[in-house]
């Protein structure tokens, strides 16, 4: 290609020129990536049927889900999913199976035979594994107890989970009393009367002393264990498939404490791109466990460029035949895998002064595409509009010479927000303790704005309202009150129409973190809330276990000080993807830009060998690593070298 890249470098020799994107990078994805797991913000409530969930299982095609509850005796409930493995499409099938009998009254876990004609359960009353026959596959209403059982009392008196290997020749029992997973052999597949203990177990006490269950990857090379003590899923590697004697902790884990408290059960979909946890709150939670891949196709060129937007694994394909040297140069740019990372926020050394328009900027907002910015000025009681030639980049901001006076509605405007398409604007004022609604005939064009003669008083909740935010569909509104240091929640029966607003009698105090809260914003999916104030010049982060439901809010113990930029911060907003944060302050009458991106983690195919035996770390955001690869054996192995670390 004609474009070239030259770099300033932190080490090594200044390169000449690298041609960009000469070779083809093929994007793909694989499952089983616990390190990349993220909550889908999808869940399913089973509390109408059960309490104390013990285990979760899907049928083979993902059209049915089963949750074992303890009510106080074990009952298995069946659910239908109209879209396979999608919890958002789940519904109760009104089918259940009650375990009974002397050794079934405390069953803690169960599994199906792949064809659904057999069901197996293990419990703490008698410490036996029992089997059941189903006359209709995967229909728990048709289950009947078989006569055969297998006694595991010699290994544990507290079994909490069980699973099979892929062909039914092995059973694994999780032992919460001794923090072990035990391995058993079956001479006849799926026939528990042919079971015997293999005298093999895996000690998991180094990760969790009260494990609840385990599952294996399809190829048996990986085991996933759910821990009760610290609310983590742990990953183990097996050098020999399904052989626990070859298992070791991979040091990879995933915390689910923010969604599934005291979870008892874990399950995956067929390709292990989704994970499901049965929380102690009787809710099943859904997660994505996808690792994106970037494959360098060596048949298309020798120089490649990758700018990751998520965690990725770099692989190579189509090298020259064995005996011929085949190589590649990778320009690996530091990218972001996620936004809203307040814990790792950094000031970008970028600011923009609005003093020429107003010396008391109290609030701000952006258009959806980040090419327009708006500031609430209390000195002039006016909203000002700015343009950004590069979206969300304050370096490119300039005043558009467009403004709107709101003095006729409130002489002390303090906060603002837009609806989703920019055709409505809302201003909060602390003189009249009200919100005011405006229409824009052209979305996000302040020159087309006019007052709707619609307002909504919040004086019944707080007499100093300072900022306002909405949920995505405009059916919920949130007002930050400075008098009570509290966020208040309202419903709008018609989306984004203030004339239909009413107080939900739901609020959340932020006074324990900030005594003078001034600005509020939400993560785009409603699972996080951020508040900034002048008491300690800090942005605070909160979690909402149900998106945009203030009654489910809790403080994350995560905060970020902006006092180094402004000691009276009045507002906080994020870019659309959450990788940038902006704080407006009246000490210097300026807006400050911060990086709130999580740097993408780069891993490499195991066929790549490194001089030190350790792959290089990922480049920082804004930097580029130059990595070279060579193979002489047709791609069985590659030699990787970090040629330049952190070029800019």
N, C-alpha and C positions, 0 to 999 in steps of 0.2 A: 504494500500500500504506500501511498505518497506521504502520509503523515509520519512524523518521527518523534521520538521522545529523547530529550536530553535531561540529565539530572544533576542536582547538587547532591552529594552523598555524604553520609556520616563516616564511612570507612571505605577502603578500597580505592580503585582508580576511577577517575571520571570516565564513563563510557563514551563511546562515540555516538552513534545513533542507532536506535532500535526501531524497526518498522513495526507499527501497531497492527495487531490482529491479523498477521499474515496467515496463521493457521486457524483452523476451526475448533472452537471449544464447544463440546456437546454437553448440554445441561441435562441432568437426570436426578433421580432420587432413590434412596433405599430406606427401608425401615430399620427397626431395632436400635434406633439412636436415642438412648436414654439421656445422653448429654445434651441433645437438642430438644428435649421434651418441653412443650408449652401447653398451658391450659387452653382449650378451645372455647372457653366461656359457654360450654354446652353441658347441661346436667339434666338428671331426671329424678324426681322426688318419688320415693317408694313408701313414704311414711303412712300413707293411707292403708297400706297392706301390712307393714311389718315394723318391728323395732329391732334394734341390735343386729344389723346385717353381719353375717359371718363369711359370706363367700359370694362371688359373682362368676357366672359362666355364660357363654354364648353357644348356640348350636353351630353347626359347621358352616352354614352360609350366612350367618349373622342376622337372620330374620327373626330369631327368638333370643331372648335374654332371660336368665334365671337368677334370682337373688334368694339366698337362704337367710331367713330371719329367725330370731329367737323370741318367742312371744308368750310365755317364757320358755315354751318348748319349741323345737325346731320345726319350721314350716317352710317349704320351698314354693316360691311364687314364680309364675311364668308370665312373660311380657312379649308383645309383638313389636317389631320394628318394620315400618312400611318401606324404609330405605335401609339396606343392610348396614349394620354397625353404626347407624346414625342415631344417637340418643335423642335428638330433637324430634324424631318420628316415633318414639316409643309410646306404648299404651298398655295398660293392664289387660291381660287376656281372660281374666276371671277364672284362671285355672291355678290350682295349688295342690301340694302333696304334703300331708302331715306325717312326720316320722313318729312311729310308736314302737312299743316293745322295750324290753329290759335294756338292750344295748343301743337303742336308737334315740333315747330321750335327750341326748346332749350332742347330737351331730353338729360338727363345726365346719365341715367342708364336703364338697361333692364334686363329681366329674361325670361326664358322659363318655360312652364308647362312641367313636366317630360316626357310626351309623345311627346312633340314637336309640338303639334297642336295649341298651343296658345303662344303668346308672349306678354310681358307687358313692358311698358316704363313709366318713370316719368321724368318730366322736370321742368325748372324754368320759362317757359312762360305759365302762367295760373295755374301753380302748380297743375297739374292733373295727375292721373294715367290713362293711356289708355291701351286698350287691342287690339290684332290683331289675326286674324285667319290665319293659314297656311294650305293650301290645301294639301301640301306635308310636312310631319313632318320634322322640323329642316331645311327646305329649305327657306331661307329668300326671295328668288325670288318670292315665292308664297304667301307672307304675304299681308293681306288686313286689313284696319282699321275697328274695330267693332264700334258700336254706343254707347256703354256704357262707362262712365268715372267716376272717383271718385275724388272729390275736396279735397285737403289737405291744402288749404290756411289758415285754422284756426290754423294749427300747424306750418307751415313753409312757407316762400317765397323763400327758397333756398334749395330744395331737391337735393341731390347729389348721392344717392344710394338707391337701394331697393332690397329686397329678400323675399322669402317665407320660412315658416317652412316646415317640411318634408311632411305634408299631405295637404298643401294648405289652411289650416284654419286660417292662420295668415300671415300678411304682415308687413314688417319692413322697415321704410323709414329713411335714414340717413339725418340729418338736419345740413348742414354745417354752417348756420347762427347762430344757437343757441347751436351748439355742442351737439346735442342730437340724439338718435335713438328712433323713435316713433313706437309704436305697434298698429296694427289694427286687427280686427276680421273679418272673412268672414263666414257667416252662410251657404253658399254653397261654397265648396272648389273650389278655382281658379276662382270664379265668382266675379269680382270686383264691380259689381252692388249690391252685398250683403254686401259690406264692411261697417264697422263702427269703429270709433276711440275708443280704449279701455281705453283712458285716462291714459295710462301708457307710460312712456318714461324713457330712461337711459341717465343721464348727463355724457358725456365723456370729458368735458372740462379740467378735471384734467390731461388727457393724451394728447389731441390735440384739439385746438380750431377751426380747420377747417377740420373735418373728411370728407372722401370722399366716404366711402362705408363699408358695413359689410356683413359677411356671417356667417352661423351657422354650427356647427358639425352636423352630421346626427342624433345624439341622442338629440340634443338641449341643451346639458349640457355646451357647450362652444360657445362663439361668438368671431369672429376675426374682428377687425376694422382697416381700413387703414387710417393713418393720413397724412395730407398734410404738416403740419407745420414743422415737424421734420423728415419726411421720416421714419416712424416706422409703423409696424403692431403690434397692441396691442391685448392681450388675456383677455377675461372676463369669469368668471364662473357663471353658473346659477344653483341654488340649486333645482329649479323646471324647467324642460325642457321647453324651448322656452318662459319662463315667465320673461320678462325684469324687473319686480318688484323684482325679486330675484337675479338679476345680480350684480356682483361686479368685480372690476379689480383684476386680479390674480397676478399682478406685473410682468408678463412675457411679453416681447416685443422683437421685432427683427428689427434691423436697416438695411434698404436696400439702404442707401445713396450711397454706393459704386457702385451700379449697376443701380438702377431704379430711377433716379432723378425725384422728383415731381410726383410720381406714383399716378394714379387716381383709378385704379381697382385692385381687388384681387380675386383670384379663387383658388380652390383646386381640386385634382383628387378625385376619388370615396372613397379611403381609407385614404385620407388626408395625404398621404406620400409625396405628391408633392404640392408645392404652386407656383402660377403664379402671376406676377405683371405687369401691363401695365404702363410702364414708360412714363414720359413726353417727352422723346426723341423718341417716336413712336416705341419703342422696347419692346417686351414682354420678361420677364426674368423668368427662371425656377429655383426653389429651392427644396431641399430635406428637409422634415420635419419628419424624422424618428427618433424614440427613440428606441434604442436597449434594449432588456431585458435579464436578467440572472435569470432563474428560478431554485431554489434549489429543486430538486426532493427528498423529505424526505423519499420516499419509497426505495431509493437506498443507503442511508447512513446518517450519522449525522455530518460529517465534510466535508466542501467544500472549494475550493479555486477559486477565481475569480481575474484575472488580466485584467482589462478593456483596450480596445484599442479605445474606444469611450465613450461618455456619456451613462450610462445605468441606468435602473431601476431594483432593486433587488426585486424579488417576490419569494414566496414559494408555493409548490404544494404537493399534496398527503400526508397530515399528517395522523396520527393515528385517529381513530374514536373519536368522542366527548366522554369525560370522561376519556380518556387516555392521559397522557402527551406525547407530541411529540416535539422534539427540534432539533436544528442544531447549529453548530459553523461555522462561515464564516471567512476565512482568506482572507481579502479584500486588495489586493495589489494596491498601488498607480500607476495608469497608465496614459497614455497620450491619449487625444481625438483628438489632432491635432498638427501639427508642424508649423514651420515658425512664431512662436509667439515672435516676436522681442520685443514687448512691455513688456513682462514678462521674458525676457532672463536673465539667471544667469551664472556666471562663474563657471565651474565645478571643479575648482582647479586641472585641468589636463592639462599638457603641454608636449611638446616633442621637444627637442633641435635637430637642424640639423646643428649645428656649426661645427661638425666634417666633414661634407661634403661641406658646403658653408657658409660664414659669411655675405652674402648678399642675403638671400632668398626673391625672389620678387613675387612669385606666387605659386599656388598649385592646385591639383586636386585629385579626388578619382576615383577608378574603380566603376562600377555600384553597385557591391555587397559590397563595403566598405572594402575589404580585401587587397587592394593595395592603396598606396598613392604616389603622385608625387610632387616634389618640383623643381621650377625653380631657379637655383643659378646664380646670375649675377657676382659673384667674379670669378667663374670658367667657366661661359658660358655653363652650363651643366644642364640637367634634371636628377634628382635622383629618384630612385624607392625604396619604403619601403613596408614592409608587416605588416599586422595587424592580429593577430591570432583570435581576436574577432572583427567582422566588426564594423567599425566606432568608435572603442575605442582606443584612443591615448595611453592609458596605456599599450596596447599590441603591440605597433609599434616597428619595428626594421628595420635597414638599410639592404636592400637585396643585397648590393654590385653589383647593376646594375645601369648603367648610360649611358647617351648619350650626347656627346658634340654637341652643335649647333653653335659653334663659326664660322664655315665656312659660316653660313647663316647670323648670327647677333651676334656681340660681346657683346651686351647688351640685352639679352632676359629678358622680364619682365612679361609675362603672358602666360598661356597655356590652352588648352581645348582638349577634345576627342570627336569623333563622338559617336553614341549611342552604338556601339558594341566594341569600343576600337581598331578598325583596322585602324583608322586614328587619327593622333595627329596634333595639330596646335600650333605654337609658335609665339608670337608677339614680335618684337624687335624694340627698339626705336632709334637704330642707323640708320637703313635703312628704318624706318617708314613703315614696311611691316609685313605681316603674312606669315608664311612658313608652308607647308604641308608635313607630313611624313606618311608612311605606316608601320603598324605592322602586320607581317604575322600571329602572334598569338595575339589575342586581349588583350590589356592591358599588354603585355609583352614587356617591353622596350628593352630587349636584341634582339628582332626581328625587331627593328625599322630601317628605312632607309629613307633618304630624297627623296621626289618625284620630285624634281626640279620644284616645283610649288610654286609660291608666289603671293601675292596680295598687292599692295601698297595702303596705306590709307593716304599718304602725302597730298592729295588734301583736306582732311578733318582735319587732325591734324598731327603735326610733332613730337608728343611725345605720341604715342599709348602705353598704359601700360597693358591692359588686353583685353581678348576676350571671348565671350560666343555665344552659338548657341541656336536656338529653338529646339524643340524635333525632328523634322523631317529633320533638316539640311538645310531648305530652307531660313532661315533667320540667319544673323550673326550680332553681336553687338560688337563694338570696343569702349573702353573707352579712350578718349584723354585727356591728362593732360594739354596740351597747352591751349585748349579752355574750359576745365572743362565740357566736353560734351560727351554724348553717341551717337554714330552714328549707323544707321541701314543699312544693306546691304541685297540684295537678291542673292540667288544662284539658277540658273535655273536647275542645277543638284545638288541634295542634297549632302552637305558636300564636294563639289568639288570647291576649290578656283579658279580654272581657269574659272569658270562660274559666279564669283561674280561681282556685280555691286552696286554702291551706290544708295540708295532709295531716296536720298534728304530728309531724315527724320532724325531728331536729337532731343535730349533733354538735356538741360543744367542742371547740378546739382550744378552750381556755387553758388547758393543762400544757399546751405547747406554746401558744401565742396569746398574750393578753391584749394585743391590739391588732387583730387580723384585718387586712385591708383588701386582699385579692384572692379569687378562687378560680380554679379551672379543673377540668376532668380529663382523664385519658379518653381517647376516642371511643373505646369500647365500654366505658363506664365502670371499669373495675378498680380504678384508682382516682383519688381526689387529691388536689394540691392546694395548699393555702399559704399565702405569704403575708407577713406583717412587719410592723416597725418596732415591735417590742424587743425582738432579738434579731431582726434583719435576716430572716431565714425562711426558706421554702420547706414546708412539711408535707410528707406523703402519707396517705391513708388508703386502706384497701376496703372495697365493698364486695362482700362475698356474693351478693346478687347485684348485677350491674345496675347502676343508677338508683339503687334502693338505699337511701340514707340510713335506714334502720339497721342495716347490716355493716355499718362502717366501723373500722377499728384503726388505731394508729399503728403504722408500720415500724416505728422507731427508726425512720429514715428521714434525714433532713439535709439541707445544703445551705450554707451561709452565703449571702450576697453582700454582706457588710463591707467587703473590700471594694465594692463598686458603688453602693449607695446605702446610706444608713436609714433612709425612709422609703423603702420599696412599697409601691402602692398597687401593683398589678402583676400577674404572671400568666403567660400563655405559652403554648407549644406549637411547633410546626405541625403540619398534617401527619407526618409519620413519627412524631415524637422524638426525633433525633436532635432537635434544637429547642432551647427554652429561652424565653425573653422575659425580662423583668424591667418594669418602668419605675423610676424613682424621682422624687421631687427635690432631693438634695442637689443633684447636678442637672435636673430637668432633662434626663436622658433615658434611652432604652438600651439595655445591655443584652448581648447574645451569648448563650452558653451551649456547649455540646453536651447532649444527654443521650448519646448513642452508645450501645454496647458493641465494642469491636467484634467483628466476625472471627470465629475460631477456625483456623485452617488445619485440617489433618491431611495425611498423605497415605496413599495405598501402601500396604505392607510390602509390596514388591520393591519399594524404593529404599535403598540403603544409603545411610549418611555417614560422613567421615567420623563423627563422634559417636555414632550409634543413636543419636537423638535428633529428631527432626527440628528444624528451626521454628522459633516462635512466630506467631502471626504478626504482620506489619501493623503499626499503629494507623489509625484513621488519618488520612492525608499523606501517608508515606507509601513508598513502593519498594518491595523486595524484588531483586533479580535473582532467579533460581535457575540453575541449569540441570539437565538430566541427560544421561547417556546410557545406552545398553548395547551389548555385543552378542547377547544370547536370544535375540528375538523377543525380548520383553519379559523373560522369566524373572530377571532382576534389572533394576535401574540403579545407577549411582547418582545421587542427588547432591548438589553443592549450592550453598547460599553464596552467590557471587558478590552481591551488594546488599547490605543490610540497611534499610531505611532511607532509600533515595527520596529526594523531594524535587 
